Amino acid sequence: MTKGQIMDSNRLDRTLKRIAHEIIEKNDHLDQVVLVGIKTRGEFLAQRLETKIKEIEGVDLALETLDISFYRDDLKHLAGLEEPQVKAADFSQDLTGKTVVLVDDVLFTGRTVRAAMDAVLSKSRPDRIQLAILVDRGHRELPIRADFVGKNVPSALSEQIKVCLAEVDGEDQVVILDRD
């Protein structure tokens, strides 16, 4: 059941524009920045950020997509499955020496981000890894903090934050749902 809307389409767009400006301000050498979108919604958020940075600075940032499924340490617990086989991330370029900006929709326990860092580090040695998140809802299980946050939304464990993107869901909005 939907409890309320956190962001509509316009607010989501403004938030991404602000995050794009923050990425630009924090990184002097944009030619060394690689946006890595975590599948599924992080991938599309990274694409949107890349477009906004190009509009602002006229620079094409490198863009990669990352599927962290095989790096999750909690899949067995969540689905009652056998331990997944870890496979190396498949990037089109070497991320060694780059600034990697991981992009995802919601930061919750921190496990997705930890898995993404493991995936990046299994293949390369970037100079820095930064984190851009649309919504930070708290409840960390790991000491992970985002560098760029669209909105902090304190939430109960019984609630869910759902990011809807036109590319996946047919509309842009962020809502809070009751899991019960």
BASEDO-763673 format. One record per residue (C-alpha): residue in three letters; y, x, z; chain. Coordinates in steps of 0.25 Angstrom, whole numbers, padded with zeros to 4 digits. Layout:
// BASEDO-763673
<ALA, <Y, X, Z>, A>
...
***
This chain:
// BASEDO-763673
<MET, <0000, 0000, 0000>, A>
<THR, <0014, 0006, -0004>, A>
<LYS, <0023, 0008, 0008>, A>
<GLY, <0035, 0012, 0000>, A>
<GLN, <0041, 0020, -0011>, A>
<ILE, <0045, 0034, -0008>, A>
<MET, <0051, 0038, -0022>, A>
<ASP, <0053, 0030, -0034>, A>
<SER, <0054, 0036, -0048>, A>
<ASN, <0069, 0041, -0047>, A>
<ARG, <0067, 0047, -0033>, A>
<LEU, <0055, 0054, -0038>, A>
<ASP, <0062, 0060, -0049>, A>
<ARG, <0074, 0064, -0041>, A>
<THR, <0064, 0071, -0031>, A>
<LEU, <0058, 0079, -0042>, A>
<LYS, <0071, 0083, -0047>, A>
<ARG, <0075, 0088, -0033>, A>
<ILE, <0062, 0096, -0032>, A>
<ALA, <0064, 0102, -0045>, A>
<HIS, <0078, 0107, -0040>, A>
<GLU, <0072, 0112, -0028>, A>
<ILE, <0061, 0120, -0036>, A>
<ILE, <0072, 0126, -0044>, A>
<GLU, <0080, 0130, -0032>, A>
<LYS, <0069, 0136, -0025>, A>
<ASN, <0064, 0144, -0037>, A>
<ASP, <0073, 0155, -0044>, A>
<HIS, <0063, 0158, -0055>, A>
<LEU, <0059, 0145, -0061>, A>
<ASP, <0051, 0152, -0072>, A>
<GLN, <0041, 0157, -0061>, A>
<VAL, <0039, 0142, -0055>, A>
<VAL, <0027, 0135, -0059>, A>
<LEU, <0026, 0120, -0055>, A>
<VAL, <0011, 0116, -0052>, A>
<GLY, <0009, 0102, -0051>, A>
<ILE, <-0003, 0097, -0042>, A>
<LYS, <-0011, 0087, -0049>, A>
<THR, <-0008, 0075, -0051>, A>
<ARG, <0005, 0071, -0047>, A>
<GLY, <0010, 0085, -0044>, A>
<GLU, <0008, 0088, -0058>, A>
<PHE, <0017, 0078, -0063>, A>
<LEU, <0028, 0081, -0052>, A>
<ALA, <0027, 0096, -0057>, A>
<GLN, <0030, 0092, -0071>, A>
<ARG, <0042, 0083, -0067>, A>
<LEU, <0047, 0095, -0059>, A>
<GLU, <0046, 0104, -0070>, A>
<THR, <0053, 0094, -0079>, A>
<LYS, <0064, 0093, -0069>, A>
<ILE, <0066, 0108, -0067>, A>
<LYS, <0067, 0110, -0082>, A>
<GLU, <0078, 0099, -0082>, A>
<ILE, <0085, 0106, -0071>, A>
<GLU, <0083, 0121, -0075>, A>
<GLY, <0078, 0121, -0089>, A>
<VAL, <0066, 0129, -0085>, A>
<ASP, <0052, 0125, -0088>, A>
<LEU, <0043, 0128, -0076>, A>
<ALA, <0028, 0131, -0077>, A>
<LEU, <0020, 0119, -0074>, A>
<GLU, <0005, 0118, -0069>, A>
<THR, <-0004, 0108, -0064>, A>
<LEU, <-0014, 0110, -0052>, A>
<ASP, <-0026, 0102, -0049>, A>
<ILE, <-0029, 0105, -0034>, A>
<SER, <-0042, 0096, -0033>, A>
<PHE, <-0051, 0108, -0032>, A>
<TYR, <-0043, 0115, -0021>, A>
<ARG, <-0042, 0104, -0011>, A>
<ASP, <-0049, 0107, 0002>, A>
<ASP, <-0050, 0092, 0006>, A>
<LEU, <-0057, 0086, -0006>, A>
<LYS, <-0070, 0087, 0001>, A>
<HIS, <-0064, 0080, 0013>, A>
<LEU, <-0056, 0070, 0005>, A>
<ALA, <-0067, 0066, -0005>, A>
<GLY, <-0080, 0070, 0002>, A>
<LEU, <-0083, 0079, -0009>, A>
<GLU, <-0089, 0093, -0010>, A>
<GLU, <-0079, 0105, -0010>, A>
<PRO, <-0073, 0106, -0023>, A>
<GLN, <-0074, 0118, -0032>, A>
<VAL, <-0061, 0126, -0032>, A>
<LYS, <-0057, 0129, -0046>, A>
<ALA, <-0045, 0138, -0050>, A>
<ALA, <-0032, 0131, -0054>, A>
<ASP, <-0029, 0131, -0068>, A>
<PHE, <-0015, 0135, -0071>, A>
<SER, <-0010, 0138, -0085>, A>
<GLN, <-0002, 0150, -0080>, A>
<ASP, <-0003, 0161, -0069>, A>
<LEU, <0005, 0156, -0056>, A>
<THR, <0005, 0170, -0050>, A>
<GLY, <0019, 0175, -0047>, A>
<LYS, <0025, 0160, -0049>, A>
<THR, <0031, 0150, -0040>, A>
<VAL, <0021, 0139, -0040>, A>
<VAL, <0027, 0125, -0036>, A>
<LEU, <0016, 0116, -0033>, A>
<VAL, <0020, 0101, -0035>, A>
<ASP, <0013, 0089, -0029>, A>
<ASP, <0017, 0075, -0026>, A>
<VAL, <0013, 0073, -0011>, A>
<LEU, <0012, 0084, 0000>, A>
<PHE, <0003, 0078, 0011>, A>
<THR, <-0008, 0087, 0018>, A>
<GLY, <-0005, 0100, 0010>, A>
<ARG, <-0019, 0101, 0005>, A>
<THR, <-0015, 0098, -0010>, A>
<VAL, <-0005, 0109, -0009>, A>
<ARG, <-0014, 0119, -0003>, A>
<ALA, <-0024, 0116, -0013>, A>
<ALA, <-0014, 0118, -0024>, A>
<MET, <-0010, 0132, -0018>, A>
<ASP, <-0024, 0136, -0018>, A>
<ALA, <-0026, 0132, -0032>, A>
<VAL, <-0013, 0140, -0036>, A>
<LEU, <-0017, 0152, -0028>, A>
<SER, <-0031, 0152, -0033>, A>
<LYS, <-0026, 0156, -0047>, A>
<SER, <-0013, 0163, -0045>, A>
<ARG, <-0003, 0169, -0035>, A>
<PRO, <0011, 0163, -0036>, A>
<ASP, <0023, 0169, -0029>, A>
<ARG, <0026, 0155, -0022>, A>
<ILE, <0020, 0141, -0021>, A>
<GLN, <0030, 0130, -0019>, A>
<LEU, <0027, 0115, -0017>, A>
<ALA, <0034, 0104, -0023>, A>
<ILE, <0030, 0090, -0017>, A>
<LEU, <0036, 0076, -0020>, A>
<VAL, <0032, 0070, -0007>, A>
<ASP, <0028, 0077, 0006>, A>
<ARG, <0022, 0067, 0016>, A>
<GLY, <0018, 0077, 0027>, A>
<HIS, <0004, 0077, 0034>, A>
<ARG, <0001, 0092, 0031>, A>
<GLU, <-0012, 0097, 0034>, A>
<LEU, <-0008, 0111, 0028>, A>
<PRO, <0005, 0119, 0030>, A>
<ILE, <0011, 0115, 0017>, A>
<ARG, <0025, 0113, 0014>, A>
<ALA, <0032, 0109, 0001>, A>
<ASP, <0044, 0117, -0005>, A>
<PHE, <0049, 0105, -0013>, A>
<VAL, <0047, 0091, -0007>, A>
<GLY, <0052, 0078, -0014>, A>
<LYS, <0051, 0069, -0002>, A>
<ASN, <0045, 0070, 0012>, A>
<VAL, <0038, 0057, 0016>, A>
<PRO, <0032, 0057, 0030>, A>
<SER, <0020, 0048, 0029>, A>
<ALA, <0008, 0043, 0037>, A>
<LEU, <-0006, 0048, 0034>, A>
<SER, <-0009, 0033, 0031>, A>
<GLU, <0001, 0034, 0020>, A>
<GLN, <0000, 0039, 0006>, A>
<ILE, <0012, 0045, -0003>, A>
<LYS, <0009, 0041, -0018>, A>
<VAL, <0017, 0048, -0029>, A>
<CYS, <0017, 0040, -0042>, A>
<LEU, <0021, 0048, -0054>, A>
<ALA, <0023, 0042, -0068>, A>
<GLU, <0013, 0052, -0074>, A>
<VAL, <0002, 0047, -0065>, A>
<ASP, <0005, 0034, -0059>, A>
<GLY, <0015, 0028, -0070>, A>
<GLU, <0027, 0028, -0060>, A>
<ASP, <0035, 0037, -0051>, A>
<GLN, <0036, 0034, -0037>, A>
<VAL, <0031, 0039, -0023>, A>
<VAL, <0026, 0028, -0013>, A>
<ILE, <0020, 0028, 0001>, A>
<LEU, <0007, 0021, 0003>, A>
<ASP, <-0001, 0016, 0014>, A>
<ARG, <-0015, 0021, 0013>, A>
<ASP, <-0021, 0010, 0021>, A>
***
